[in-house]
Amino acid sequence: MYVSRGAGTRAAAAVLGAALLLAGCSSGDGGDGGEQQDDGTGIAQQPKETDPFWVNPDSNAARQVKEYEKAGKTAEAQQIRKLAEQPTAEWISPENPEEQARGFTEAAVKANRDALLVVYNIPHRDCGQFSSGGAADGDAYRTFVDRVAAGIGDRPATVILEPDAVLHMVDNCTPQQFHEERYNLLKGAVEKLTSLKSTRVYLDAGNAGWGKPDEIFGPLKRAGIDQADGFAVNVSNYYDTAQSITYGKELSSKVGGKPFVIDTSRNGNGPYDGGDPNKRWCNPPGRALGENPTTETADPLVDAYIWVKRPGESDGECKGGPKAGQWWPAHALELAQASDRK
């Protein structure tokens, strides 16, 4: 109803990519930047002191850079580099979750960075919309979380936990009969993941457009926010950073002063206000990249600006887009070019 994310079906490719990185295509010395990291693209890590998250040199954006350069499309390649050179979250899909989590975290450690992961597999996910699916039942979900945790181990990771899972209970998009189990599953996931030595967990808490902190703070508590490291706002959405900070600070005051992170991946031009009001979140035109990921933010309550939704991936089959989570080169180029005009 609000955001379709689409973890995609890239499990096999993701694991293969991570394996290739570990075989020697990642960082040469684990330093703070400047390493050659992909076959000919020169994708390097950002300075660790301001941006500690791992840049995947085998991302869709990095591959697109390589493809454009091969075709002699230098201008297009330079635009897509804006995406390829920033760290973006890896969405752990249900197939081989342990191998994925291990591959991404090991590659990040090799580059002397932290992995940024999204756990998005709650049963009855996305209310049957573009990103519907999720684990078959509670036991399957617990097994999935256990496998993710086993894959992460003691390596540093920041996990964004279950986009929309709490929000869709508050707005009753998720049927009432599933609420109690979902609260228990979320709380269990928070407990499991925060028990890991070097993992930080941010529970998803909606966005400024929804804007009802008075209604969501109680459900967040039931879902385990007290044990989590904080919460995430604007995941896969377009509300600008100032709006997101206002929303996050109001919500923080109701959950014990917890800090939060903001998804700035596509919020450079703010939200779209045209077309069907119920579909404005789905591949809206005229959007732009937002602030680059960093831990140097405008407010002490904001732990980081991060790119959770990978720019250039579709929100779903709307406005000419492919399935949710699939790479869409034309959309990626539009986002990058629009960021020049902000």
N, C-alpha and C positions, 0 to 999 in steps of 0.2 A: 504493500500500500504506500509505503514511503520511499523505500530504497530497495532496489534489486541488485545484489552484489555479484553473485555467480562465482563460486570458487573455481568453476571450470572443470574440465576433465583432463588436466595436464599432468596427472600423477606420474605416469611413466616417463614423460619428457622431463619433468622436474627432477625425478630421482636420477635419470641419466645425466642431466645437466650438472647436478651436484657432484655426481661421480666423476665427471670429466674435470670439474674444477679441482677436486681433490687429487686427481692424477697429475696436476701440474699446471693447469691453465689459470689458476688464481694467483694470489699475491706471491711475489718472489721472495720478499723478506719480512712480510708482516708489518711493514712500516706504516707511516701515517699518510701515505698518499703518493701518487706519481707512478705506481706500479703498472706495468702493461698487463692487462687482464683478459684479453680475448683475442682471438685470432685476427689480428689486423685492425681492430676497432680502437684499441687504446683506451678502453673503459677502465677508469681507476677509482679508488676509494676517495671519499671526501675526507677532509681533515677530521681526525678522530675527536679532537677537543670540542668541536662544535657540532659534529654529526657522527655519532658513534655507531650508526647502523650500517649493515653490510650492503654494498652495491653488488648485485648479481651480474657478472659480466656475460652471462648467457641468457639474459632476459629477452622477452619478445622485442622490447625496444632496441636492445643491443643488436639483436639479429636483424632488425629492420635497418639500423644504421649501416650494417655490413652490406645488406642487399642494395640499399640506395647507392652506397659508394661503388659497388661493383657495376651498377648500371650508369655510373657517371652523374648521378643526381646529387650533386654536392650540396646544393641549397637545402634540399629535403633532408639529407643526412644530418646537416648541422642543426636543423630544427628538432629532429628526433633525438639528437644527443642530449637535449635538455631533459628528456625523460630518462634516457639510458644511463646518465651519469649521476642520477639521484637514487638513494635507496628506497625501494618499495617493498611492501609486505609480501610475504609468501603465504598463500592460502592453502592450508593443509587439507587435501581431499581424502575421502574415505579409503581409497585404495593405497595400501602400503603406508599408512601414516607414520609408523615408526621409522621406516627407511627415509621418508621425506624429511621428517624432523631431524634425524641424524645427519642427513646429507647437507641440509641447509646450515645447521649449527656448526658442523665441522668445517664447512667452507668458510663460514664467517670467522671462526677462530683462526683458521689459517691466514686470513687477511687481517687479523687483529681487530676484529669488529664484533658487534653483537647482532644476532639474528632478530629480525622482526617478523613475527608469525601471526596468522589469524586462524583461530579455531572456529569453524563455522559448520557444524554438523548436528545441531540440536534436532530432535524429532519434530516433525510437522513444521519444518522451516519455511519461512517466507509466506505463510498462509496460502500456499498453492499457487503463488505467482511465478514470475520468471525464474527465480532461484529456489523453487520448491524442492523438497527432498529432505535430506537429513537422515540420521540413523533410523533404523527400522523400529527400535524401541529403546527403553531406558537402559537395558543391559548392553545392547549394542553400543550405545553412546558411552557408557562407562568404560567399556573395552577400548573404544576409540581414544578416549582421553588418556587412559593408561598407556596406550601404545605411543601417543604423542609424547607423554612425559618420559617414557623409557627412551625415546629417540633423542630428546633434549639432554637428558642426564644432567651433568654438572656444568654444561657449557652455558655461556650467557645468552639469554633470550628475553625478548619482550613480547608478550602474547596479548593480542586483542581478542577478547572472549565473546563470541556469539553475537555478532551484529544483529540488532533488532529483536533479540530473544525476549528481553524484558519489555521493551516498548510494545511489542505485539500482544503482550498480555494486558498491558494497561489500556490499550485502545480496543481490546476484545477482538482483534483480528484473529488471534489464536483462540479457538474455542475453550470455554471455561473448564471443560473436563480434563484438559491437558495441563492446566496451570500448576497444580500441586506437584506433579511429577517434574515439570520443568524447573520450578524453584529448587527442588531437591537436586536435580541434575546440575544446575548452574552452581549451586553452593558446593556440591561435591567436586566439580571441576576446578573451582577457585581453590579449594583446599588442596587438591592433588597437585596443581601446578605451582602454587605458592610454596609448597613443601620442598620444591627443588632448590638446590643451593644457589643458583644464579639466575632465576627466572622471575621477571616482574609481570604482573597480570593486571590488565585494565579491562573492566567490565563495560560493555557497550551501554550507553545511556541516552541514545537518541540524538536529536539535533535541535538547533535553535528554531527551526520552522515549526516543529511540533510544540516546543516552548511551554511545557507544563511541569516544571520542577516539583510543584506541590503534589502532583499525582504520581510521579515516578520514584520519588526518593524512598517511599515505604517499600515498594516492590524491589528496589535495588538492595535494600537491607535484607529482605528475605532471600535474595539471590546471592548474598555473600559479600557485599561491598565492604563490610567492616574488615574482612580479612584480605581483600584485594589491595593492590598497591594504589589503585585509583580507578578512574573511569575514562571512557573514550567518548568524544562527541564528534558529530558531523561525518561519521564513517560513510563513505561513498556518496556523500551529499555535497551541496554547493553553497551552503551558507558561509558568508565571509568570516574572516578570522575574528573581527571585532564582535560580530553577532555571537559567534561561538564562545568567545571568552565571557561575554555577558551571561549567556545561558549557563556555561560551566561554573562560573563563580557563584551564581545563585543556587545551583544544585549542590555545589560543594559545601555551602553553608548549612545545608540540610543533612549532609552525610558525614559530619565530623571533620570538615575541612580537608577532605581527600583531594589530592591533586588530580589533574586530568591531562589528557593528550588530545590534540585536534588534528583531524584529517584535513590537510590543506591541499590535497592532490589536484583538485579541480575547482577550487573556490575563488580563483582570481577575479572573476567578474560577478561573483555572488550568484544568487539563485535566479532561475529563469521564471518569468512571470507571464508567459504566453501559453496558448494552447489549453488543453484539458487540465484543469487544476489538479486532478488526481493522477496525472501522468507527467507532471513537470519535472520529476526527478529522473525520468527515463530518457537518456541520451539527448538532453536539451541542447539546442544549437547556441552558438555564440559564447560558450564558456571558455575559460582559460585556466592554465596552470596557476596554482596558488604559491604561497611561500615555500621555498625549498625546505626540506627536512632539516631540523636543527634542534638542539637542546637549549639554545640561547633564544628565549622567547620574551614576549612583551609583558609577562606577568609571572610572579613567583609561584602562583598556583598551577601554571601551565608547564608540565614537565617537558613537553616537546611538541613541535609541529612535525607530523609524520605523514607519509603518503601510504595510506592503508589500501584504498582502492587504487589499483594500478592504472595510471592514465593511459588511455588508448584502448582499454578493454571495455566492451559493450556492457550497458546496463540491462540489456534484454532486446528482444525482437520488436523494436519500436523505432519509428523515425528512420527506417532503413538499416538498422543495426542487426548484427548477427546475434546468436544466442548469448545469454548472460555469461560474462567472463571470457568471451573469445576476443582475441586481438583484432582490432579494426584500424588498419593503417590510416585511412582517410580521417577518421575521428582523432587519432593521435596527432596527425599533422595539423588539424584545425586547432586543437588545444594549444599546441606549441606556438603556432603562428599568432594566435590571439593573445598570448602572453606578451608579445612584443608591443601590442597596442594598448595595453592596460594603462 
